[in-house]
Amino acid sequence: MLLTLDLNDARPLHEQVAGAIRRAIGDGSYAPGDRLPSARDLADVLGINANTVLRALRDLRDEGLLEFRRGRGISVAGQLDGRALLVQRARELLEEARRYGYRRDDLIAILEELP
């Protein structure tokens, strides 16, 4: 799993981790039943605290995307539906637009200009 974090992003790290995992599930990199690396391994690779990764994983578990099994680790419970994936990407696009000084209405106008 290739996850990247943007330290300049205003969103909390756990939200960035959860978003990256959602994208990996949404784009098919992980299918239902696939096991994820341990929270400790993900934290080591990302250079962040394991509790931050655990918080992201718990959020995804609460959403029904992951399941925790004692002794078996963390696995993908379900597939992200298309709407949920688009909502996640739209949030990220809106956040990036804000970093460049654009408001929500500006972004909507840009989208409406597209063919």
Buried (B, 14 or more C-beta within 10 A) or exposed (E): EEBEBEEEBEBEBBBBBBBBBBBBBBEEEBEEEEEBBBBEEBBEEBEBEBEBBBBBBBBBBEBEBBBEEEEEEBBBBEBBEEEBBEEBBEEBEBBEBBEEEBEEEEBEEEEEEEE
